[in-house]
């Protein structure tokens, strides 16, 4: 089994990592570690964890811990660690709450760092990792709360991974593979939540190294493979490996790397502080909890001075902080270390007297990835009779180049308001949000940085006949239509996950979803499926909680890099939508405020078929509504209208930026080509939405050969194919039930093979050029390359720009079969091979 660890962007030295771990496999652009560990549970738990965290808005990211040379930094300012070891803080919600409640108190004493372990520590029962090495959600949630609370105060958290020794949380079944995954999953979780005010201890005191022979270097490499920016430490007797950023506690002090004493105790405690002084046989907890004699206090203070004055971080470890129930942990200062007044306040008093209270450096601007969603929540306790109409939340965004963008926020229920935006330019963005009734707003800034998002789906910037991304990246749309249940609450999540897994394995990258945006609660149009009902017909207002349901799924699709075409669009047939023009404008603005910041959405004004003969809807309003959406959409999403069968009524409208074509539904490929090209605007992409739907009752009965040949003609017309595999109407069969047992794998493989071929060439450079050939279907970049498809073997003459061209014949049934022919300077009477059926011929200029 494969367990995903890193993406292609997330490692710089795959060969090195492969050496260290065993085998590193690339699958569809992502990298996976393969080893002896059976990962069937790991994959499922990683996916479920990711989805469970998607809807949790993290509040960290103001502070980032880094190292340079032998010094540590916070937000670029020198930062000398002065901390407390609170390793068992995750034992319960109560202990987590106590630590968070005391962070301000600790900071007033000068403390700027706390350490917390996913496996707890001595005698602790903190199972922060499940047996498959995935994070255990309750403990991850507690750790996240601590990290976020620390970030708000400009404090740092040492995140501990493995603790072996006497911890009850270790898994004896673990091998090196699980240890590596535990570290990798920890770093991935930190990265997903933008927790940067952290550094990581892979193996406390090298205990797992000693007990299980786990290689700490491999564990560091596993974490660095996920994101090399995270600071990772080792903690065993010896020099930290080259990949580690620093050494802590037992580590040797290595030249060129910082050192932090992360577990400081008095060296003169009777019987050793963690030995007889703190524990006896048969006693589960500790003895002498928070007790220090005067010599021990003096020794502790002397060591504090020695480390901090030499630029080495120092963190106090104490039985007071570390003991487990029923006597602790005590995540508060306590008293002065006597039997009647146990605690660590005596050390905290010294720290404050010597160094003063902790003053954090300035927070860094919030980091948002390019094309990702910036989001900020506001609380407005004022009560409104109608929060959708009585007040507005206007937002001004200032781009890094100084240009201002006016947008707005939205009401999300209760006293909660939200602003969202999708930045399209790296650099520092500023924002100011103002309520129209002068209720307090907010202002701030965020830093837009590069991300792994390819851009917002749009026209290809080099050739607008094709789809592509804003930012210049190219994309071949591989779209599949799915029925009304996709967003349904009563469709089991496990079935949705199973479908999406197959969908990505099949290399689809786009979904056409029937009941999206609007619920289609009518027979044959989604009746019985509990899909989000965005417009409240009774109150004539938006339904915030229904949008929230839809957005949870949109977020998961965005994370999976899946593009979306909303089949019903803003105004869907047989759905709830406002009829009054003023309400329609309100609905448009509200919807744009909520989902306009999704990079992976095409926009559809209305569908299906608002001008259907005998059953039109909104016919007289479409131009007004399309113009309004185009005017209000500051992000510039592509916009179309779902056409009836036949020609595109909206091809030349100023507000449309791509065509959604239904048909021609035919086995006559020449008719198909003429219809597609007649409706292909020279500056707009064409989405062939209902043009090749196998099994649909309104389509001809396609043989396997027909499907392949029609798909080639569609591609030769520079049309993006939306394929479907169904049994009846648009809500039936495989696309409606999504039951994997009902799919016809053969038809999907046929279409995939056509798409796979086109991705072997620079298809986005090519444009339809039927006037250049006397047979077949032609795409050309005149003077550079020509591609011709013959639906039956034969000959073709091509009018080319003079020059010498290589000639290759490609079997359309099996594109791996390629036959090189003699170069040509005339491209006349090019004869296909005499075997097979349909062929492609590809000419590329060589001189």
NUSEBA-935283 format. One line per field, with one value per residue (C-alpha): residue number from 0; x negated, y negated, z. Coordinates in steps of 0.2 Angstrom, whole numbers, plus 2048, in hexadecimal, padded with zeros to 3 digits. Each point is the difference from the previous one (the first is absolute). Example, Ala and Ser with C-alpha at 12.3 -4.5 7.8 and 13.67 -1.06 7.14 Angstrom:
nr: [0;1]
X: [7C2;7FA]
Y: [816;7EF]
Z: [827;7FD]
This chain:
nr: [0;1;2;3;4;5;6;7;8;9;10;11;12;13;14;15;16;17;18;19;20;21;22;23;24;25;26;27;28;29;30;31;32;33;34;35;36;37;38;39;40;41;42;43;44;45;46;47;48;49;50;51;52;53;54;55;56;57;58;59;60;61;62;63;64;65;66;67;68;69;70;71;72;73;74;75;76;77;78;79;80;81;82;83;84;85;86;87;88;89;90;91;92;93;94;95;96;97;98;99;100;101;102;103;104;105;106;107;108;109;110;111;112;113;114;115;116;117;118;119;120;121;122;123;124;125;126;127;128;129;130;131;132;133;134;135;136;137;138;139;140;141;142;143;144;145;146;147;148;149;150;151;152;153;154;155;156;157;158;159;160;161;162;163;164;165;166;167;168;169;170;171;172;173;174;175;176;177;178;179;180;181;182;183;184;185;186;187;188;189;190;191;192;193;194;195;196;197;198;199;200;201;202;203;204;205;206;207;208;209;210;211;212;213;214;215;216;217;218;219;220;221;222;223;224;225;226;227;228;229;230;231;232;233;234;235;236;237;238;239;240;241;242;243;244;245;246;247;248;249;250;251;252;253;254;255;256;257;258;259;260;261;262;263;264;265;266;267;268;269;270;271;272;273;274;275;276;277;278;279;280;281;282;283;284;285;286;287;288;289;290;291;292;293;294;295;296;297;298;299;300;301;302;303;304;305;306;307;308;309;310;311;312;313;314;315;316;317;318;319;320;321;322;323;324;325;326;327;328;329;330;331;332;333;334;335;336;337;338;339;340;341;342;343;344;345;346;347;348;349;350;351;352;353;354;355;356;357;358;359;360;361;362;363;364;365;366;367;368;369;370;371;372;373;374;375;376;377;378;379;380;381;382;383;384;385;386;387;388;389;390;391;392;393;394;395;396;397;398;399;400;401;402;403;404;405;406;407;408;409;410;411;412;413;414;415;416;417;418;419;420;421;422;423;424;425;426;427;428;429;430;431;432;433;434;435;436;437;438;439;440;441;442;443;444;445;446;447;448;449;450;451;452;453;454;455;456;457;458;459;460;461;462;463;464;465;466;467;468;469;470;471;472;473;474;475;476;477;478;479;480;481;482;483;484;485;486;487;488;489;490;491;492;493;494;495;496;497;498;499;500;501;502;503;504;505;506;507;508;509;510;511;512;513;514;515;516;517;518;519;520;521;522;523;524;525;526;527;528;529;530;531;532;533;534;535;536;537;538;539;540;541;542;543;544;545;546;547;548;549;550;551;552;553;554;555;556;557;558;559;560;561;562;563;564;565;566;567;568;569;570;571;572;573;574;575;576;577;578;579;580;581;582;583;584;585;586;587;588;589;590;591;592;593;594;595;596;597;598;599;600;601;602;603;604;605;606;607;608;609;610;611;612;613;614;615;616;617;618;619;620;621;622;623;624;625;626;627;628;629;630;631;632;633;634;635;636;637;638;639;640;641;642;643;644;645;646;647;648;649;650;651;652;653;654;655;656;657;658;659;660;661;662;663;664;665;666;667;668;669;670;671;672;673;674;675;676;677;678;679;680;681;682;683;684;685;686;687;688;689;690;691;692;693;694;695;696;697;698;699;700;701;702;703;704;705;706;707;708;709;710;711;712;713;714;715;716;717;718;719;720;721;722;723;724;725;726;727;728;729;730;731;732;733;734;735;736;737;738;739;740;741;742;743;744;745;746;747;748;749;750;751;752;753;754;755;756;757;758;759;760;761;762;763;764;765;766;767;768;769;770;771;772;773;774;775;776;777;778;779;780;781;782;783;784;785;786;787;788;789;790;791;792;793;794;795;796;797;798;799;800;801;802;803;804;805;806;807;808;809;810;811;812;813;814;815;816;817;818;819;820;821;822;823;824;825;826;827;828;829;830;831;832;833;834;835;836;837;838;839;840;841;842;843;844;845;846]
X: [800;7FB;800;7FF;7F2;7FB;805;7F4;7FE;7FC;7EF;7F0;7F6;80B;7F1;7F9;810;802;7EF;805;811;800;80A;808;80E;807;812;809;7F5;7FF;7F3;803;7F6;801;7FA;804;80E;811;808;812;806;7F4;807;812;7FB;7F6;80F;80C;7F5;7FD;813;803;7F4;806;80E;7F6;7FA;7EF;7FA;7EE;7F3;7FB;7EF;7F3;7F2;7F0;7ED;7F1;7EE;800;80E;813;80C;813;806;7EF;7FB;7F3;809;7F8;80B;805;80D;809;802;813;7FF;810;80B;80B;805;812;809;7FF;7ED;7FF;80C;7F5;7F0;809;807;7EF;7F6;803;7F9;7F1;7FC;801;7F2;7F6;804;802;800;809;7FD;80F;7FF;80B;7FB;7FF;7F2;7FB;80F;80C;80E;801;803;7FD;7FD;80B;7F8;7FF;7F5;80E;804;80E;80D;804;7EE;7FC;80F;7F8;7EF;807;809;7F0;7F6;80D;801;7ED;800;80C;7F4;7F0;7FA;7F8;805;7F3;80B;7FA;803;7FA;7FD;7FC;7F9;80E;80D;810;804;7F3;804;7F5;805;7F7;7F2;7F5;80D;80E;7F3;7FD;812;804;7F3;806;812;7FC;7F8;80E;80D;7F6;7FE;813;804;7F2;7F9;7EF;7FC;7F9;7F1;800;7F8;800;7FB;7FF;7EF;7FD;80B;807;7EF;7F9;80F;805;7F0;80A;7F5;804;7F8;80D;80E;7F9;7FF;812;805;7F6;807;811;7FA;7ED;805;805;7F2;7FD;7F4;7F8;7FE;7F4;7EE;7F6;7FF;811;800;7FD;812;805;801;7FA;7FC;80A;7FD;7F5;7FA;7EE;7FD;7FC;7F7;80B;810;80A;801;80F;800;812;801;7F6;800;7F4;7F1;7FD;811;7FF;801;801;80F;809;7F9;803;805;80F;806;800;805;812;804;809;7FE;7F2;7FA;7F9;80B;7FA;7F4;7EF;7F3;7F6;7F1;80A;807;7EF;7FA;80F;7FD;7EE;803;80D;7F3;7F3;80B;809;7F1;7F8;80E;807;812;806;810;804;807;808;80A;80C;804;7FE;808;810;811;805;7F3;7FD;7FB;7FF;800;7FF;7F2;804;7F6;7EE;7FA;803;80A;80E;7FF;7FA;7FD;7F4;804;7EF;7F8;80D;7FC;7EE;803;80A;7F4;7F2;808;811;811;801;803;803;7FA;80D;80B;7FD;80D;80C;7FA;80C;7FB;802;812;804;80E;7FD;80D;803;80F;808;80C;80E;80B;80D;811;808;811;7F9;7ED;800;808;7FF;7ED;7F1;7EE;7F5;7EE;7F2;7F1;7F0;7F5;7ED;7FF;80B;810;810;80E;811;809;80C;802;80F;80B;7FD;80D;800;7F4;7F4;7FA;7F3;7F5;7F8;7F4;7F5;7F0;7F8;7F0;7F1;7FC;808;812;80A;812;80D;812;80D;813;80C;807;7EF;7FF;7EE;7F7;7EF;7F0;7F0;7F4;7FA;7F1;804;7F3;7FE;80B;803;810;7FE;80B;812;808;802;7FC;7EF;7F5;7F7;80F;812;808;7FA;803;7F1;7FB;7FE;7ED;7FC;801;808;80E;809;811;806;811;80D;813;807;812;809;7FA;7EE;803;80E;800;808;7F3;7F3;7F0;7F7;808;7FB;7EE;800;806;7F4;7F2;804;803;7EE;7F9;809;7F7;810;7FD;812;811;810;80C;813;808;7F2;802;813;80B;80A;80E;80B;803;7F1;7F7;7F9;810;7FC;7EE;7FC;7F5;7FD;80F;7F7;80F;80E;810;80A;7F5;7F9;7EF;7F0;7FE;7EE;800;804;7F2;7F5;805;7FB;7F0;7FA;801;7F9;7F1;7FC;801;7F5;7F3;801;7FD;811;808;813;80E;810;80D;80F;7F6;805;812;805;80F;80C;7F6;803;7FA;806;80C;7FF;7F2;7FA;800;7F7;7F2;7FF;7FF;7F2;7F6;802;7FB;7F1;7FA;800;7FA;7F8;7EF;800;7F2;808;811;807;810;810;80E;80F;804;804;807;808;807;806;80F;810;7F8;7F6;7FB;7F8;800;802;7F5;7F0;7F7;803;7FB;7F0;7FB;803;7F5;7F2;800;800;7F3;7F0;7F6;805;806;805;813;80C;812;805;808;80E;7FB;7FA;7F6;7FA;80C;7F4;7EF;7FF;807;7F4;802;7FC;7EE;802;80D;80A;806;80D;7FE;7FF;805;7FB;7F6;7FD;7EF;800;810;7F8;7F1;80A;80B;7F2;7F6;80F;802;7EE;7FD;7EF;7FC;809;7FE;80D;807;809;80C;80D;7F8;7F9;80B;7FF;810;80A;812;7FE;7F0;7FD;7FA;7EE;7F5;7EF;7F9;80C;7FB;7EE;803;80C;7F3;7F2;80B;805;7EE;7FB;80D;7F7;80F;7FF;809;80D;802;80E;804;812;810;80E;801;7F3;804;800;7F4;7EE;800;80F;7FD;7ED;801;7EF;808;80A;7F2;7FA;7ED;7FE;808;7F6;7F0;804;801;7F1;7F5;806;7FB;7F0;7FA;804;7F6;7F1;800;801;812;803;7F6;80B;810;80D;7FB;80D;7FB;7EF;805;80B;804;802;7FF;7F1;7F8;7F1;7F3;7FC;7ED;7FC;80C;80F;80B;80D;80D;807;80F;7FC;7EF;7FD;7F6;7FF;7F9;7FB;7FC;7F1;7F4;7F1;7F2;7FB;80B;7FE;80F;807;80F;809;80D;80F;805;7EF;7F6;7F1;7FF;7F6;7F9;7F3;802;7F4;7FF;80A;7FE;811;80C;809;808;7FB;806;805;7FA;80B;805;80A;80F;7FE;7EF;7F8;7F1;7F5;7F4;7F3;7F4;7EE;7F8]
Y: [800;7EE;7F3;7EE;7F6;7F2;7F7;7FD;7EE;805;808;7FA;810;810;80B;7FC;803;810;806;7FD;807;80E;7FD;7F0;802;7F2;802;7F3;7F2;804;80A;80E;80A;813;80C;80F;7F7;805;7EF;804;7F8;7F2;7FA;800;7F7;7F3;7FC;7FF;7F5;7F4;7FF;7FD;7F2;7F7;7F8;7FA;7EE;800;7F0;802;7F9;7EF;807;80B;809;801;803;7F9;804;803;7F5;802;7F3;7FC;7F6;7FB;7F9;809;80B;808;80F;7FE;80E;80D;812;804;811;807;7F2;80A;80D;7F8;7F0;7FA;801;7F8;7F2;7FD;7FE;7F4;7F6;7FE;7FB;7ED;803;80A;7F2;7F3;80A;800;811;800;813;80F;812;80C;813;809;810;7F7;805;80A;80B;7F5;808;7F4;80A;7F1;80D;80E;811;7FC;7F0;7F4;7F2;804;7F3;7FC;7FD;7F7;7F4;7FD;7FD;7F4;7F6;7FE;7FB;7F3;7F9;7FF;7F7;7F3;7FC;801;80F;810;813;80E;80E;811;810;810;803;812;805;802;7F7;80A;7F8;809;80D;80F;806;7F1;802;7F2;7FE;7FB;7F5;7F7;7FE;7F9;7F2;7FD;800;7F3;7F5;801;7FC;7F1;7FA;803;7F5;7F3;803;7F8;7FB;811;80B;813;80D;811;80B;7FB;804;80C;80C;809;800;809;80C;804;7FA;7F3;7F5;7EE;7FA;809;7F8;7EF;803;806;7EF;7F6;809;7F9;7EE;7FC;7EF;808;800;812;805;810;804;80F;802;7FB;7F2;7FC;807;7F3;7FF;7FB;7ED;801;80A;801;807;810;7FA;7FB;7ED;800;7F2;7F6;806;7F9;809;800;809;805;80B;7F6;807;7FE;80B;802;807;80E;811;7F7;7F5;80C;80F;804;7ED;801;812;810;812;803;7EE;7FB;7ED;7F6;7FC;7EF;7F8;7EE;801;7F8;7FE;7F0;808;807;7EE;7F9;80D;7FD;7ED;802;80C;7F3;7F2;80B;805;7F0;7F4;80B;7FF;811;803;806;809;806;812;803;80E;7F2;7FD;812;80B;809;803;800;7F4;7F6;7FA;7EF;7F3;7F1;7F8;808;7FA;7FF;812;804;80F;7F4;7F5;80B;7F9;7F7;7ED;7FE;804;7F5;7F1;802;800;7F0;7F7;804;7FE;7F8;804;808;7F3;809;7F9;7F8;80D;804;7FD;80E;80B;805;80A;7F9;804;807;7F9;7F2;800;7F6;801;7F1;800;7F3;802;7F4;807;7FD;803;805;802;803;7EF;7F5;7FF;803;805;7F7;805;7F7;80B;7F7;80B;800;7F5;7F3;803;801;80D;7FD;80F;805;80C;80B;804;812;802;7FA;7F2;807;7F7;805;7F8;80B;7FC;809;7F7;801;7F7;804;7F3;7F7;7FD;7F4;801;7F5;806;7F3;803;7F4;7FB;7FC;810;804;808;806;7FC;80A;807;811;806;809;80E;80D;80F;811;7FA;7FE;7F0;7FC;80A;7F5;7FF;806;7F0;806;806;7FB;80E;80C;7FF;7FC;7F6;7EE;800;809;812;80C;80D;80D;801;812;7FE;80C;7FD;806;800;7F6;80A;7FA;7F2;80A;802;811;807;809;7F7;811;802;7EE;804;810;7F8;7F2;80C;809;7EF;7FA;811;7FE;7EF;7F6;7EF;7F8;803;7FA;801;800;7F8;7F3;7F2;803;80E;808;808;807;811;805;7F1;804;804;808;7FB;7F4;7F4;7EE;7F4;7F0;7F4;800;7FE;7FC;7F2;7FB;800;80A;810;7FE;812;807;7F7;807;811;7FD;7F8;80E;80B;7F2;7FF;812;7FF;7F1;80A;80E;7F4;804;7F3;7FE;7FB;7FC;808;7F7;7F0;7F0;802;813;807;808;7F8;7F2;7F0;7EE;7F9;7ED;7F7;7F8;811;807;7F3;804;812;7FD;7F5;80C;80F;7F7;7FA;813;809;7F3;804;812;802;810;7FA;7FD;7F5;804;7F3;80C;812;80C;7F8;7F0;7FD;812;800;802;7FE;7F0;7F8;7EF;7FD;7ED;7FE;809;7F1;7F5;80E;805;7ED;7FF;80F;7FA;7EF;806;80E;7F7;811;802;812;807;7FE;809;806;812;801;80A;80D;7F7;7F0;7F5;7F1;7F8;802;7ED;7F9;7F4;808;812;805;812;80A;80F;80A;80E;80A;804;811;80A;80E;7F6;7F9;7F3;7F9;801;7F6;7F3;7FD;7FE;7F5;7F5;7FD;7FE;7ED;7FB;7F9;80B;813;80C;80C;80F;803;80C;805;812;808;813;808;7F0;802;7F0;806;80D;811;7FF;80F;800;7FB;7F1;7FA;800;7F8;7F3;7FC;7FD;7F4;7F6;7FE;7FC;7F2;7F9;805;805;810;803;813;809;813;802;809;7F4;7ED;7F5;806;813;80E;7FF;7EE;7FF;80E;7FF;813;806;810;7F8;7F7;807;7FF;803;7F0;7F6;808;7FC;7ED;800;807;7F2;7F3;809;7FE;7ED;7FD;807;7F1;7ED;801;7EE;7F9;808;7F9;808;7FE;809;7F5;808;812;809;80F;802;7F3;7F5;7F6;7F5;7F4;7FB;801;80A;80F;808;80E;809;80D;80C;809;80E;804;7F7;7F2;7ED;7F0;7F3;7EE;7FB;7F2;804;80A;811;80A;811;80B;80D;80B;804;80E;7F7;811;802;7F0;809;807;7F3;801;7F4;7FC;7F7;7ED;7F5;7EE;801;80A;806;812;805;812;808;812;80D;809;7FA;7F4;7EE;7F7;7F0;7F8;7F4;7F4;7F6;7F4;806;7F2]
Z: [800;7FD;80E;7FA;808;7F5;7F0;7F1;806;812;7FE;7F8;801;7FC;7FD;811;808;7F6;807;812;800;7F3;7F1;7FB;7F2;7F5;7FC;7F6;805;813;809;80C;80C;7FE;80D;80A;80A;7FA;7FD;7FC;810;7FF;7EF;807;810;7F7;7F5;80E;80B;7F1;7FE;812;801;7F0;808;80F;7FE;808;809;7FF;7F4;808;806;7F8;809;7F5;803;7F8;804;813;804;801;7F9;801;7F2;7FB;811;80B;80C;80F;807;812;803;80A;7FC;801;7F7;807;7FC;7F4;80D;801;7FB;811;800;7EF;806;810;7F5;7F5;80E;808;7F0;804;811;7FA;7F3;80E;809;7F0;7F9;7ED;7FC;806;7FA;7FE;7FA;7F5;80A;811;80B;80F;806;7F4;7F6;7F2;7F0;7F4;7F2;7FB;7FC;7ED;805;7FB;80D;80C;7FE;812;804;7F0;804;812;7F8;7F4;80D;80A;7F0;7FB;812;800;7EF;806;80D;7F5;809;7F9;803;7FF;7F9;805;7F6;807;813;803;811;80E;7F5;7FF;7EF;7F5;7F4;801;7EF;7F8;7F4;7F9;7F2;80D;809;7F0;7FC;811;7FD;7EE;806;80E;7F4;7F3;80D;806;7EE;7FC;80F;7FC;812;7FE;812;803;800;801;80A;7F7;80E;812;807;7F2;80A;7F0;7F9;80F;802;7EE;7F6;7F7;7F5;806;7F0;7F5;80B;7FD;7ED;800;808;7F5;7F0;805;802;802;808;811;80D;806;80F;806;812;802;806;7F1;7F2;7F8;7EE;7F2;7FB;812;804;812;80F;810;811;7FE;7EF;7FE;7FD;7EE;7F7;7F5;808;80F;810;80C;811;7FF;810;80D;812;80F;7FE;813;805;80C;7F7;7EF;7FC;7F5;80A;812;803;7F5;800;80A;7FB;800;800;7F0;801;808;812;805;7F3;7FE;80F;7FF;80E;801;7F8;7F2;7FC;800;7F4;7F5;7FF;7FD;7F1;7FA;800;7F8;7F1;7FD;801;7F3;7F4;803;803;811;805;811;803;810;809;804;7ED;7FA;80D;7FA;809;80D;806;7F0;7F4;808;7F1;80C;80A;810;80F;806;800;812;807;805;7F1;7F1;7EF;7F4;805;807;7EF;7F7;80C;7FC;7EE;800;80C;7F4;7EF;803;7F9;7EE;7F3;7EF;7F0;7F4;7F8;7EE;7F3;7FE;7F2;7F2;7F1;7EE;7FA;812;80A;80D;80D;810;80C;809;80E;7FF;80F;7FA;7FC;7EF;7FA;7F0;800;7ED;7FC;80F;800;7F4;803;7F3;7FF;7F7;7FB;7FB;7F4;802;7F0;809;7F6;80B;7FE;808;806;80E;80E;805;80F;806;80E;812;803;7F3;7F0;7F4;7F3;7F3;7F1;7F3;7FE;7EF;803;80B;80D;80E;7FF;80C;804;809;804;804;805;7F8;811;808;80A;804;7F1;7FE;7F6;7FE;7F3;7FA;7F6;7F0;7FC;7F2;802;7F7;7F9;7ED;7FF;7FE;7F2;7F1;7ED;7FB;800;7F0;7F6;806;7F7;80E;813;80A;810;805;802;7F0;804;7F4;804;7F5;808;804;805;806;804;810;806;80D;80F;801;80D;809;812;7FF;7F4;80C;801;7FD;7EF;7FB;805;7F7;7F0;801;803;7F0;7F7;803;7FC;7EF;7FE;7FF;806;7FF;806;7F8;80F;7FE;810;802;804;803;807;7F2;80A;7F2;7F8;7F5;805;812;809;811;801;80E;7F6;807;7FD;7FF;7FF;80D;7F7;80F;807;7EF;807;7FE;80B;808;808;7EF;7F8;80D;7FC;7ED;805;80A;7F0;7F5;80C;7FE;7ED;800;80B;7F4;7F1;7F8;7F5;800;7F4;809;7F5;807;802;809;7FA;7FE;7F8;80D;80E;80D;7FA;803;7F3;805;7F7;810;809;7F1;802;813;7FC;7F3;80C;80E;7F6;7F9;811;806;7F1;7F5;808;7F9;7F3;7F9;7FB;7EF;801;7F8;7FF;7FF;7FB;7FA;7F0;805;7EE;7FE;7F4;809;811;801;810;804;7ED;801;80F;7FA;7F8;80F;80C;7F6;7FF;813;804;7F4;808;812;7FE;804;7FE;7ED;800;7F0;7FD;7F4;7FE;7FF;7EF;7F8;7F3;7F0;7FE;80E;802;80B;7F7;7FB;811;808;811;7FB;7FF;7FB;7F7;807;7F2;800;7F0;7F2;807;7F0;7F9;7F1;804;7F2;806;812;7FA;7F7;80F;80C;7F5;7FC;812;805;803;7FB;811;80B;806;7FB;80D;7F8;80E;7FA;7F0;804;80E;7FE;805;801;7F8;7F6;7F7;7F3;805;7FF;7FD;807;7EF;7FF;812;7FB;7EF;807;80D;7F4;7F5;810;804;7EE;802;80F;80B;812;802;80F;7FF;809;803;804;7FD;7FC;804;808;811;7FD;7FE;806;800;80B;80C;800;804;7FA;7FC;7F2;7F7;7EF;802;7EE;7FA;80D;7FA;7EE;803;80C;7F2;7F4;80E;804;7EE;7FF;810;7F7;7F4;803;7FC;806;7F2;7F3;7F8;7F5;7ED;7F5;7F1;800;7FD;7F3;80B;813;80E;803;80E;7FB;806;7EE;7FC;80F;803;7F8;807;7F5;806;7F3;806;7F3;7F8;7F0;7F9;804;7F8;80C;7FB;80A;802;7F5;80A;804;80D;808;7FE;80C;7FF;811;802;807;808;808;801;806;7EE;7F6;7EF;7F9;7EE;7F4;804;7F4;7F9;7F7;80B;7F1;7FE;812;801;810;804;7F7;811;80E;7FF;805;800;805;7F6;809;7F7;809;7F8;800;7F4]
